[in-house]
Amino acid sequence: MNPHWKQQLTGLTDKSKQSIDNWWLQNKDKYADLLAKTGVVPGMLSVLCLSAALQLTNQWQVVVDGDVLGVVKDPKAVVSCVQELDDANCAAYESASLLNDVKIARSYGTPAMQTAEMQLCLADTLQWGIQGAVIAINDRDVVALKDVSCAQAVVANLKQKTTEQLARLYKKFNVISLDIKEDLQVIEKPVAIASLVDEQTAEALLTATKRPQQRSIASRGTSRPAATQAAATPAAIEPLVHVEAKVEVSETKTVPYETEYVNDSSLYKGEKKTVTKGQNGTDEITSEVTLVNGQVVDSQVKSTTRIQEPVTAVIKQGTKVAVVTGSGRFVWPTQGYVSSGYGPRWGSFHRAVDIAASYGTAIVAADSGVVTFSGTKGNYGRLIEIDHGNGYVTRYAHCSQLLVSKGTRVSRGQLIAKVGQTGYAKGNHLHFEVLYHGVNKNPLSYLR
Protein backbone atom coordinates (compact mmCIF):
# COMPACT_ATOMS: atom_id res chain seq x y z
CA MET A 1 0.00 0.00 0.00
CA ASN A 2 1.02 3.63 -0.42
CA PRO A 3 -0.62 5.84 2.24
CA HIS A 4 1.51 8.88 1.43
CA TRP A 5 0.21 9.84 -1.99
CA LYS A 6 0.27 13.54 -1.12
CA GLN A 7 4.02 13.40 -0.61
CA GLN A 8 4.39 12.02 -4.10
CA LEU A 9 2.60 15.02 -5.59
CA THR A 10 4.35 17.63 -3.41
CA GLY A 11 7.56 19.38 -4.47
CA LEU A 12 7.74 17.72 -7.86
CA THR A 13 7.32 21.00 -9.81
CA ASP A 14 10.60 21.58 -11.61
CA LYS A 15 12.11 25.04 -11.41
CA SER A 16 12.38 27.01 -14.60
CA LYS A 17 16.15 26.58 -14.96
CA GLN A 18 15.86 22.82 -14.53
CA SER A 19 13.11 22.77 -17.16
CA ILE A 20 15.24 24.79 -19.62
CA ASP A 21 18.27 22.57 -19.01
CA ASN A 22 16.24 19.45 -19.66
CA TRP A 23 14.73 20.98 -22.75
CA TRP A 24 18.15 21.97 -24.11
CA LEU A 25 19.60 18.51 -23.54
CA GLN A 26 16.78 17.02 -25.60
CA ASN A 27 16.83 19.66 -28.40
CA LYS A 28 20.47 20.94 -28.70
CA ASP A 29 21.25 18.84 -31.77
CA LYS A 30 18.15 20.26 -33.47
CA TYR A 31 19.44 23.85 -33.07
CA ALA A 32 23.24 23.25 -33.42
CA ASP A 33 23.34 24.16 -37.13
CA LEU A 34 21.32 27.28 -36.49
CA LEU A 35 23.72 28.51 -33.82
CA ALA A 36 26.74 27.89 -36.08
CA LYS A 37 25.48 30.28 -38.73
CA THR A 38 26.87 33.84 -39.00
CA GLY A 39 24.64 36.47 -37.52
CA VAL A 40 22.99 34.31 -34.90
CA VAL A 41 23.60 36.07 -31.62
CA PRO A 42 23.61 34.39 -28.21
CA GLY A 43 20.44 36.24 -27.34
CA MET A 44 18.57 34.07 -29.84
CA LEU A 45 19.26 31.04 -27.68
CA SER A 46 17.83 32.84 -24.69
CA VAL A 47 14.66 33.61 -26.63
CA LEU A 48 14.31 29.99 -27.75
CA CYS A 49 14.92 28.68 -24.25
CA LEU A 50 12.57 31.18 -22.70
CA SER A 51 9.85 30.24 -25.22
CA ALA A 52 10.35 26.58 -24.42
CA ALA A 53 10.26 27.26 -20.70
CA LEU A 54 7.03 29.23 -21.01
CA GLN A 55 5.46 26.45 -23.07
CA LEU A 56 6.60 23.72 -20.70
CA THR A 57 5.22 25.52 -17.66
CA ASN A 58 1.61 24.75 -18.79
CA GLN A 59 2.09 20.99 -19.55
CA TRP A 60 2.07 18.26 -16.86
CA GLN A 61 2.22 14.50 -17.20
CA VAL A 62 0.21 12.36 -14.80
CA VAL A 63 2.15 9.13 -14.27
CA VAL A 64 0.46 6.12 -12.58
CA ASP A 65 2.60 3.10 -11.73
CA GLY A 66 5.25 4.23 -14.24
CA ASP A 67 2.83 4.68 -17.15
CA VAL A 68 1.69 8.07 -18.47
CA LEU A 69 -2.05 8.32 -17.93
CA GLY A 70 -2.31 11.66 -19.75
CA VAL A 71 -1.28 15.31 -19.84
CA VAL A 72 -3.02 18.26 -18.20
CA LYS A 73 -2.47 21.98 -17.91
CA ASP A 74 -3.68 22.27 -14.30
CA PRO A 75 -1.81 19.99 -11.85
CA LYS A 76 -3.87 21.34 -8.95
CA ALA A 77 -6.99 19.79 -10.49
CA VAL A 78 -5.24 16.41 -10.41
CA VAL A 79 -4.36 16.81 -6.75
CA SER A 80 -7.92 17.91 -5.97
CA CYS A 81 -9.41 14.92 -7.81
CA VAL A 82 -7.16 12.43 -6.00
CA GLN A 83 -8.02 14.15 -2.71
CA GLU A 84 -11.77 13.75 -3.34
CA LEU A 85 -11.36 10.07 -4.24
CA ASP A 86 -9.24 9.53 -1.14
CA ASP A 87 -11.80 11.23 1.11
CA ALA A 88 -14.63 9.11 -0.32
CA ASN A 89 -12.77 5.83 0.21
CA CYS A 90 -11.61 6.78 3.70
CA ALA A 91 -15.19 7.65 4.61
CA ALA A 92 -16.25 4.13 3.63
CA TYR A 93 -13.19 2.41 5.07
CA GLU A 94 -11.23 4.26 7.74
CA SER A 95 -8.00 2.42 6.97
CA ALA A 96 -8.23 2.87 3.19
CA SER A 97 -5.10 3.99 1.35
CA LEU A 98 -4.07 4.47 -2.27
CA LEU A 99 -2.48 1.40 -3.85
CA ASN A 100 -1.04 3.12 -6.94
CA ASP A 101 2.20 5.07 -7.36
CA VAL A 102 1.11 8.51 -8.66
CA LYS A 103 3.45 11.25 -9.86
CA ILE A 104 3.22 14.56 -11.73
CA ALA A 105 6.08 15.52 -14.04
CA ARG A 106 6.75 18.06 -16.80
CA SER A 107 5.37 17.24 -20.22
CA TYR A 108 7.34 17.79 -23.41
CA GLY A 109 5.04 18.52 -26.30
CA THR A 110 2.24 15.98 -25.68
CA PRO A 111 -1.21 17.57 -26.23
CA ALA A 112 -3.09 18.19 -23.00
CA MET A 113 -6.48 16.57 -22.31
CA GLN A 114 -9.47 18.23 -20.70
CA THR A 115 -9.51 18.26 -16.90
CA ALA A 116 -12.86 16.44 -16.76
CA GLU A 117 -11.52 13.63 -18.95
CA MET A 118 -8.45 13.26 -16.73
CA GLN A 119 -10.69 13.06 -13.67
CA LEU A 120 -12.61 10.18 -15.27
CA CYS A 121 -9.34 8.43 -16.12
CA LEU A 122 -8.12 8.79 -12.53
CA ALA A 123 -11.42 7.44 -11.15
CA ASP A 124 -11.19 4.42 -13.47
CA THR A 125 -7.49 3.74 -12.89
CA LEU A 126 -6.68 4.48 -9.26
CA GLN A 127 -7.43 1.89 -6.61
CA TRP A 128 -7.66 2.17 -2.86
CA GLY A 129 -7.19 -0.79 -0.62
CA ILE A 130 -7.52 -2.03 2.93
CA GLN A 131 -5.97 -4.78 5.00
CA GLY A 132 -8.67 -7.34 4.24
CA ALA A 133 -8.80 -11.04 3.49
CA VAL A 134 -9.19 -13.36 0.52
CA ILE A 135 -10.59 -16.83 0.14
CA ALA A 136 -8.06 -18.75 -1.92
CA ILE A 137 -8.83 -22.06 -3.63
CA ASN A 138 -5.94 -24.22 -4.76
CA ASP A 139 -3.56 -21.26 -4.25
CA ARG A 140 -5.71 -18.90 -6.35
CA ASP A 141 -7.47 -15.87 -4.85
CA VAL A 142 -11.14 -16.06 -5.80
CA VAL A 143 -13.04 -13.61 -3.56
CA ALA A 144 -12.01 -10.68 -1.35
CA LEU A 145 -13.75 -9.57 1.84
CA LYS A 146 -13.22 -6.74 4.29
CA ASP A 147 -11.64 -8.86 7.05
CA VAL A 148 -10.71 -12.38 8.12
CA SER A 149 -13.82 -12.86 10.27
CA CYS A 150 -16.11 -12.20 7.30
CA ALA A 151 -14.19 -14.66 5.14
CA GLN A 152 -14.30 -17.31 7.86
CA ALA A 153 -18.04 -16.70 8.29
CA VAL A 154 -18.56 -17.41 4.58
CA VAL A 155 -16.79 -20.77 4.87
CA ALA A 156 -18.69 -21.66 8.05
CA ASN A 157 -22.01 -20.71 6.46
CA LEU A 158 -21.38 -22.96 3.46
CA LYS A 159 -21.12 -25.90 5.85
CA GLN A 160 -24.06 -24.72 7.95
CA LYS A 161 -26.31 -24.52 4.90
CA THR A 162 -25.37 -28.09 4.02
CA THR A 163 -26.38 -29.19 7.54
CA GLU A 164 -29.70 -27.34 7.21
CA GLN A 165 -30.33 -29.00 3.86
CA LEU A 166 -29.67 -32.42 5.41
CA ALA A 167 -32.29 -31.63 8.06
CA ARG A 168 -34.81 -30.90 5.31
CA LEU A 169 -34.00 -34.12 3.46
CA TYR A 170 -33.85 -36.56 6.36
CA LYS A 171 -35.70 -36.87 9.66
CA LYS A 172 -32.93 -38.92 11.29
CA PHE A 173 -29.28 -38.53 10.33
CA ASN A 174 -25.83 -38.48 11.85
CA VAL A 175 -23.02 -36.49 10.22
CA ILE A 176 -19.92 -38.62 9.68
CA SER A 177 -17.89 -35.91 7.95
CA LEU A 178 -18.47 -32.47 6.47
CA ASP A 179 -15.62 -31.05 4.42
CA ILE A 180 -14.80 -28.78 1.51
CA LYS A 181 -13.12 -30.90 -1.17
CA GLU A 182 -10.93 -28.09 -2.50
CA ASP A 183 -7.78 -26.73 -0.81
CA LEU A 184 -9.47 -23.64 0.63
CA GLN A 185 -7.64 -21.04 2.70
CA VAL A 186 -8.54 -17.73 4.31
CA ILE A 187 -5.58 -15.35 3.97
CA GLU A 188 -5.23 -11.88 5.47
CA LYS A 189 -3.70 -9.53 2.90
CA PRO A 190 -4.14 -6.08 1.29
CA VAL A 191 -7.08 -6.05 -1.10
CA ALA A 192 -8.50 -3.43 -3.45
CA ILE A 193 -11.76 -1.91 -2.22
CA ALA A 194 -13.24 -2.25 -5.70
CA SER A 195 -12.84 -6.04 -5.49
CA LEU A 196 -14.60 -6.44 -2.12
CA VAL A 197 -17.86 -8.40 -1.95
CA ASP A 198 -20.25 -9.03 0.92
CA GLU A 199 -20.72 -12.44 2.54
CA GLN A 200 -23.88 -13.31 0.61
CA THR A 201 -22.28 -12.49 -2.74
CA ALA A 202 -19.16 -14.44 -1.81
CA GLU A 203 -21.27 -17.54 -1.08
CA ALA A 204 -23.10 -17.17 -4.38
CA LEU A 205 -19.82 -16.86 -6.32
CA LEU A 206 -18.33 -19.91 -4.64
CA THR A 207 -21.33 -22.19 -5.24
CA ALA A 208 -22.71 -20.82 -8.54
CA THR A 209 -23.45 -23.37 -11.25
CA LYS A 210 -24.17 -20.64 -13.80
CA ARG A 211 -22.23 -17.48 -14.42
CA PRO A 212 -22.72 -14.78 -17.09
CA GLN A 213 -20.21 -14.99 -19.92
CA GLN A 214 -17.51 -12.31 -19.75
CA ARG A 215 -17.93 -9.30 -22.01
CA SER A 216 -14.98 -7.59 -23.64
CA ILE A 217 -14.61 -4.05 -22.30
CA ALA A 218 -13.63 -1.48 -24.92
CA SER A 219 -11.24 1.34 -24.08
CA ARG A 220 -12.58 4.87 -23.74
CA GLY A 221 -13.20 6.40 -27.13
CA THR A 222 -13.40 3.10 -29.04
CA SER A 223 -16.52 1.41 -30.30
CA ARG A 224 -17.82 -1.81 -28.72
CA PRO A 225 -18.54 -4.71 -31.13
CA ALA A 226 -22.27 -5.39 -31.54
CA ALA A 227 -21.93 -8.94 -30.22
CA THR A 228 -20.67 -7.72 -26.86
CA GLN A 229 -23.62 -5.39 -26.42
CA ALA A 230 -26.13 -8.27 -26.26
CA ALA A 231 -27.21 -9.58 -22.89
CA ALA A 232 -24.74 -12.08 -21.50
CA THR A 233 -25.98 -15.67 -21.63
CA PRO A 234 -25.48 -17.69 -18.43
CA ALA A 235 -23.02 -20.49 -19.07
CA ALA A 236 -23.03 -23.76 -17.14
CA ILE A 237 -19.94 -24.07 -14.95
CA GLU A 238 -18.57 -26.17 -12.14
CA PRO A 239 -18.92 -24.53 -8.70
CA LEU A 240 -15.69 -23.22 -7.24
CA VAL A 241 -16.44 -24.99 -3.97
CA HIS A 242 -17.79 -28.52 -3.41
CA VAL A 243 -19.06 -29.19 0.11
CA GLU A 244 -19.06 -32.94 0.66
CA ALA A 245 -21.15 -34.43 3.44
CA LYS A 246 -21.12 -38.07 4.49
CA VAL A 247 -24.06 -38.96 6.71
CA GLU A 248 -25.62 -42.02 8.26
CA VAL A 249 -29.31 -41.87 7.45
CA SER A 250 -32.18 -43.83 9.06
CA GLU A 251 -35.40 -44.04 7.08
CA THR A 252 -38.58 -46.07 7.43
CA LYS A 253 -39.97 -48.10 4.54
CA THR A 254 -43.47 -49.54 4.24
CA VAL A 255 -43.66 -53.32 3.84
CA PRO A 256 -46.93 -54.08 2.01
CA TYR A 257 -49.12 -56.83 3.43
CA GLU A 258 -50.17 -59.93 1.49
CA THR A 259 -53.73 -61.11 0.91
CA GLU A 260 -54.91 -64.68 1.44
CA TYR A 261 -58.22 -65.82 -0.10
CA VAL A 262 -60.23 -68.65 1.48
CA ASN A 263 -63.09 -70.37 -0.36
CA ASP A 264 -66.41 -70.44 1.51
CA SER A 265 -69.34 -72.52 0.26
CA SER A 266 -71.79 -70.57 2.42
CA LEU A 267 -71.16 -67.44 0.34
CA TYR A 268 -72.37 -67.01 -3.21
CA LYS A 269 -69.89 -66.56 -6.01
CA GLY A 270 -68.87 -62.92 -6.24
CA GLU A 271 -69.44 -62.37 -2.51
CA LYS A 272 -66.45 -61.63 -0.31
CA LYS A 273 -66.07 -61.30 3.42
CA THR A 274 -63.01 -59.94 5.24
CA VAL A 275 -61.92 -62.16 8.11
CA THR A 276 -58.65 -60.40 8.98
CA LYS A 277 -57.87 -56.86 7.92
CA GLY A 278 -54.45 -56.47 6.32
CA GLN A 279 -51.89 -54.13 7.85
CA ASN A 280 -48.61 -52.90 6.37
CA GLY A 281 -45.37 -53.52 8.18
CA THR A 282 -42.39 -51.20 8.67
CA ASP A 283 -38.65 -51.58 8.07
CA GLU A 284 -35.96 -49.18 9.29
CA ILE A 285 -33.18 -48.85 6.73
CA THR A 286 -29.80 -47.39 7.71
CA SER A 287 -27.67 -46.11 4.84
CA GLU A 288 -24.45 -44.18 4.39
CA VAL A 289 -25.17 -41.34 1.99
CA THR A 290 -22.67 -39.01 0.31
CA LEU A 291 -23.89 -35.62 -0.87
CA VAL A 292 -21.97 -32.92 -2.76
CA ASN A 293 -23.49 -29.45 -2.64
CA GLY A 294 -26.77 -31.02 -1.50
CA GLN A 295 -26.96 -33.59 -4.32
CA VAL A 296 -26.82 -37.31 -3.49
CA VAL A 297 -23.86 -38.88 -5.34
CA ASP A 298 -23.71 -42.21 -3.51
CA SER A 299 -25.86 -44.28 -1.15
CA GLN A 300 -25.01 -47.62 0.45
CA VAL A 301 -27.45 -49.62 2.62
CA LYS A 302 -25.75 -50.71 5.86
CA SER A 303 -28.58 -52.48 7.67
CA THR A 304 -32.31 -53.24 7.58
CA THR A 305 -34.33 -53.76 10.77
CA ARG A 306 -37.94 -54.97 10.86
CA ILE A 307 -39.82 -52.61 13.18
CA GLN A 308 -43.31 -54.00 12.60
CA GLU A 309 -44.36 -57.18 10.85
CA PRO A 310 -47.07 -56.90 8.20
CA VAL A 311 -50.43 -58.55 8.92
CA THR A 312 -51.77 -60.79 6.14
CA ALA A 313 -55.32 -59.99 5.05
CA VAL A 314 -57.65 -63.02 5.08
CA ILE A 315 -60.72 -62.79 2.84
CA LYS A 316 -63.45 -65.39 2.33
CA GLN A 317 -64.76 -65.69 -1.21
CA GLY A 318 -68.00 -67.43 -2.07
CA THR A 319 -68.24 -70.62 -4.09
CA LYS A 320 -72.01 -71.17 -3.85
CA VAL A 321 -73.64 -71.12 -7.29
CA ALA A 322 -76.82 -69.06 -7.52
CA VAL A 323 -79.93 -70.46 -9.20
CA VAL A 324 -80.53 -68.59 -12.45
CA THR A 325 -84.30 -69.08 -12.92
CA GLY A 326 -86.61 -67.59 -10.33
CA SER A 327 -89.40 -69.51 -8.64
CA GLY A 328 -92.00 -66.82 -9.23
CA ARG A 329 -92.42 -66.36 -5.50
CA PHE A 330 -91.04 -63.08 -4.08
CA VAL A 331 -89.81 -62.50 -0.52
CA TRP A 332 -89.80 -59.06 1.08
CA PRO A 333 -86.57 -57.41 -0.08
CA THR A 334 -86.01 -55.55 3.22
CA GLN A 335 -87.40 -55.14 6.70
CA GLY A 336 -89.55 -52.03 7.18
CA TYR A 337 -92.98 -50.63 6.45
CA VAL A 338 -94.67 -49.44 3.29
CA SER A 339 -94.44 -45.67 3.28
CA SER A 340 -95.84 -45.20 -0.23
CA GLY A 341 -97.87 -47.73 -2.24
CA TYR A 342 -98.31 -48.56 -5.91
CA GLY A 343 -100.63 -46.24 -7.85
CA PRO A 344 -101.47 -42.54 -8.31
CA ARG A 345 -99.33 -40.16 -6.22
CA TRP A 346 -98.75 -36.38 -6.28
CA GLY A 347 -100.31 -35.99 -9.71
CA SER A 348 -98.39 -38.90 -11.30
CA PHE A 349 -98.32 -42.70 -11.10
CA HIS A 350 -96.02 -44.46 -8.63
CA ARG A 351 -94.90 -47.73 -10.23
CA ALA A 352 -93.39 -49.20 -7.09
CA VAL A 353 -93.75 -49.56 -3.36
CA ASP A 354 -91.52 -47.63 -0.99
CA ILE A 355 -90.41 -49.60 2.06
CA ALA A 356 -89.08 -47.28 4.76
CA ALA A 357 -86.11 -48.62 6.76
CA SER A 358 -83.09 -47.40 8.65
CA TYR A 359 -79.97 -46.33 6.74
CA GLY A 360 -77.83 -49.39 5.94
CA THR A 361 -80.59 -51.98 6.42
CA ALA A 362 -79.94 -55.12 4.35
CA ILE A 363 -81.63 -55.50 0.95
CA VAL A 364 -81.98 -59.06 -0.43
CA ALA A 365 -82.97 -60.44 -3.84
CA ALA A 366 -86.74 -61.01 -3.91
CA ASP A 367 -86.14 -64.10 -6.10
CA SER A 368 -83.28 -65.89 -7.84
CA GLY A 369 -81.87 -64.48 -11.08
CA VAL A 370 -79.02 -62.61 -12.80
CA VAL A 371 -78.01 -58.99 -12.04
CA THR A 372 -78.47 -57.04 -15.28
CA PHE A 373 -77.66 -53.58 -13.87
CA SER A 374 -75.66 -52.38 -10.86
CA GLY A 375 -74.77 -48.70 -10.70
CA THR A 376 -76.18 -45.17 -10.59
CA LYS A 377 -79.15 -44.25 -12.79
CA GLY A 378 -80.91 -40.84 -12.74
CA ASN A 379 -83.58 -40.37 -10.05
CA TYR A 380 -83.16 -44.00 -8.97
CA GLY A 381 -79.78 -43.17 -7.46
CA ARG A 382 -77.86 -46.38 -6.80
CA LEU A 383 -79.87 -49.13 -8.47
CA ILE A 384 -79.79 -52.93 -8.86
CA GLU A 385 -81.89 -54.69 -11.49
CA ILE A 386 -82.37 -58.47 -11.50
CA ASP A 387 -83.73 -60.56 -14.40
CA HIS A 388 -85.36 -63.67 -12.92
CA GLY A 389 -85.42 -65.56 -16.23
CA ASN A 390 -89.14 -66.21 -16.23
CA GLY A 391 -90.44 -62.91 -17.53
CA TYR A 392 -90.08 -61.12 -14.22
CA VAL A 393 -87.63 -58.29 -13.47
CA THR A 394 -87.22 -56.55 -10.09
CA ARG A 395 -85.61 -53.16 -9.34
CA TYR A 396 -84.08 -51.97 -6.04
CA ALA A 397 -83.45 -48.18 -5.95
CA HIS A 398 -82.04 -45.38 -3.69
CA CYS A 399 -79.50 -47.83 -2.21
CA SER A 400 -76.66 -46.52 -0.06
CA GLN A 401 -74.35 -49.37 -1.07
CA LEU A 402 -74.33 -51.94 -3.90
CA LEU A 403 -72.88 -55.34 -3.02
CA VAL A 404 -73.18 -57.27 -6.30
CA SER A 405 -72.08 -56.40 -9.82
CA LYS A 406 -73.59 -56.84 -13.24
CA GLY A 407 -73.60 -60.50 -14.34
CA THR A 408 -73.67 -61.89 -10.81
CA ARG A 409 -76.01 -64.85 -10.26
CA VAL A 410 -78.04 -64.39 -7.10
CA SER A 411 -80.49 -66.59 -5.16
CA ARG A 412 -83.67 -65.61 -3.45
CA GLY A 413 -82.84 -63.98 -0.10
CA GLN A 414 -79.21 -63.25 -1.04
CA LEU A 415 -77.79 -59.92 0.26
CA ILE A 416 -77.41 -57.54 -2.67
CA ALA A 417 -77.44 -53.95 -1.30
CA LYS A 418 -78.19 -51.65 1.65
CA VAL A 419 -80.92 -49.06 2.22
CA GLY A 420 -80.17 -45.36 1.63
CA GLN A 421 -81.61 -42.26 -0.02
CA THR A 422 -79.49 -41.70 -3.13
CA GLY A 423 -81.07 -40.15 -6.21
CA TYR A 424 -84.42 -38.38 -5.83
CA ALA A 425 -85.51 -39.65 -2.40
CA LYS A 426 -87.00 -38.19 0.77
CA GLY A 427 -85.67 -40.17 3.68
CA ASN A 428 -84.11 -43.62 3.82
CA HIS A 429 -86.22 -46.22 1.99
CA LEU A 430 -86.19 -48.91 -0.71
CA HIS A 431 -87.98 -48.17 -3.97
CA PHE A 432 -89.03 -51.70 -5.11
CA GLU A 433 -90.46 -52.42 -8.57
CA VAL A 434 -91.80 -55.63 -10.16
CA LEU A 435 -92.09 -55.88 -13.97
CA TYR A 436 -93.56 -58.74 -15.98
CA HIS A 437 -92.58 -58.81 -19.63
CA GLY A 438 -91.67 -55.12 -19.32
CA VAL A 439 -94.90 -53.96 -17.71
CA ASN A 440 -94.91 -52.66 -14.13
CA LYS A 441 -97.00 -54.62 -11.65
CA ASN A 442 -98.07 -53.93 -8.08
CA PRO A 443 -95.29 -55.53 -5.98
CA LEU A 444 -97.71 -56.10 -3.06
CA SER A 445 -99.54 -58.62 -5.28
CA TYR A 446 -96.41 -60.81 -5.43
CA LEU A 447 -94.75 -60.46 -2.05
CA ARG A 448 -95.16 -63.33 0.39
RARAMO-V232596 format. One record per backbone hydrogen bond with DSSP energy under -1.0 kcal/mol. NH is the residue of the N-H (numbers start at 1). CO is the residue of the C=O. If there is no record, write none. Layout:
nh:NH co:CO
nh:NH co:CO
This chain:
nh:2 co:98
nh:9 co:5
nh:19 co:15
nh:20 co:16
nh:21 co:17
nh:22 co:18
nh:23 co:19
nh:24 co:20
nh:25 co:21
nh:26 co:22
nh:27 co:23
nh:28 co:24
nh:31 co:27
nh:35 co:31
nh:36 co:32
nh:40 co:37
nh:44 co:41
nh:46 co:42
nh:47 co:43
nh:48 co:44
nh:49 co:45
nh:50 co:46
nh:51 co:47
nh:52 co:48
nh:53 co:49
nh:54 co:50
nh:55 co:51
nh:56 co:52
nh:57 co:53
nh:58 co:55
nh:59 co:56
nh:60 co:72
nh:61 co:105
nh:62 co:70
nh:63 co:103
nh:64 co:67
nh:65 co:101
nh:67 co:64
nh:69 co:62
nh:72 co:60
nh:79 co:75
nh:80 co:76
nh:81 co:77
nh:82 co:78
nh:83 co:79
nh:84 co:80
nh:85 co:81
nh:86 co:82
nh:87 co:83
nh:88 co:84
nh:89 co:85
nh:90 co:86
nh:91 co:87
nh:92 co:88
nh:93 co:89
nh:96 co:93
nh:97 co:129
nh:99 co:127
nh:103 co:63
nh:105 co:61
nh:107 co:59
nh:113 co:71
nh:118 co:114
nh:119 co:115
nh:120 co:116
nh:121 co:117
nh:122 co:118
nh:123 co:119
nh:124 co:120
nh:125 co:121
nh:126 co:122
nh:129 co:97
nh:130 co:191
nh:132 co:130
nh:132 co:189
nh:133 co:145
nh:134 co:187
nh:135 co:143
nh:136 co:185
nh:137 co:140
nh:138 co:183
nh:142 co:135
nh:143 co:135
nh:145 co:133
nh:151 co:147
nh:152 co:148
nh:153 co:149
nh:154 co:150
nh:155 co:151
nh:156 co:152
nh:157 co:153
nh:158 co:154
nh:159 co:155
nh:160 co:156
nh:161 co:157
nh:162 co:158
nh:163 co:159
nh:164 co:160
nh:165 co:161
nh:166 co:162
nh:167 co:163
nh:168 co:164
nh:169 co:165
nh:170 co:166
nh:174 co:248
nh:176 co:246
nh:177 co:246
nh:179 co:244
nh:181 co:242
nh:184 co:182
nh:185 co:136
nh:187 co:134
nh:189 co:132
nh:191 co:130
nh:193 co:128
nh:195 co:192
nh:196 co:193
nh:197 co:144
nh:202 co:198
nh:203 co:199
nh:204 co:200
nh:205 co:201
nh:206 co:202
nh:207 co:203
nh:208 co:204
nh:211 co:235
nh:222 co:219
nh:229 co:226
nh:235 co:211
nh:237 co:209
nh:241 co:206
nh:244 co:179
nh:245 co:291
nh:246 co:177
nh:247 co:289
nh:248 co:174
nh:249 co:287
nh:250 co:172
nh:251 co:285
nh:253 co:283
nh:255 co:281
nh:260 co:313
nh:262 co:315
nh:264 co:317
nh:267 co:264
nh:269 co:320
nh:271 co:268
nh:273 co:316
nh:275 co:314
nh:276 co:314
nh:279 co:311
nh:281 co:255
nh:282 co:308
nh:283 co:253
nh:284 co:305
nh:285 co:251
nh:286 co:303
nh:287 co:249
nh:288 co:300
nh:289 co:247
nh:290 co:298
nh:291 co:245
nh:292 co:295
nh:293 co:243
nh:295 co:292
nh:297 co:290
nh:298 co:290
nh:300 co:288
nh:302 co:286
nh:303 co:286
nh:305 co:284
nh:307 co:282
nh:308 co:282
nh:311 co:279
nh:313 co:258
nh:314 co:276
nh:315 co:260
nh:316 co:273
nh:317 co:262
nh:318 co:271
nh:319 co:264
nh:319 co:267
nh:320 co:267
nh:326 co:388
nh:330 co:446
nh:331 co:366
nh:337 co:356
nh:339 co:354
nh:340 co:354
nh:343 co:350
nh:345 co:348
nh:348 co:345
nh:350 co:343
nh:353 co:432
nh:354 co:340
nh:355 co:430
nh:356 co:337
nh:357 co:428
nh:360 co:419
nh:361 co:358
nh:363 co:417
nh:364 co:333
nh:365 co:414
nh:369 co:410
nh:370 co:387
nh:371 co:408
nh:372 co:385
nh:373 co:385
nh:375 co:383
nh:377 co:381
nh:380 co:377
nh:381 co:378
nh:383 co:375
nh:384 co:396
nh:385 co:373
nh:386 co:394
nh:387 co:370
nh:388 co:392
nh:393 co:435
nh:394 co:386
nh:395 co:433
nh:396 co:384
nh:397 co:431
nh:398 co:380
nh:399 co:382
nh:400 co:418
nh:401 co:418
nh:403 co:416
nh:407 co:371
nh:408 co:405
nh:410 co:369
nh:413 co:365
nh:414 co:411
nh:416 co:363
nh:417 co:363
nh:418 co:401
nh:419 co:361
nh:424 co:379
nh:425 co:423
nh:429 co:420
nh:430 co:355
nh:431 co:397
nh:432 co:353
nh:433 co:395
nh:435 co:393
nh:436 co:439
nh:437 co:391
nh:439 co:436
nh:441 co:434
nh:445 co:442
nh:446 co:443
nh:447 co:443
nh:448 co:330
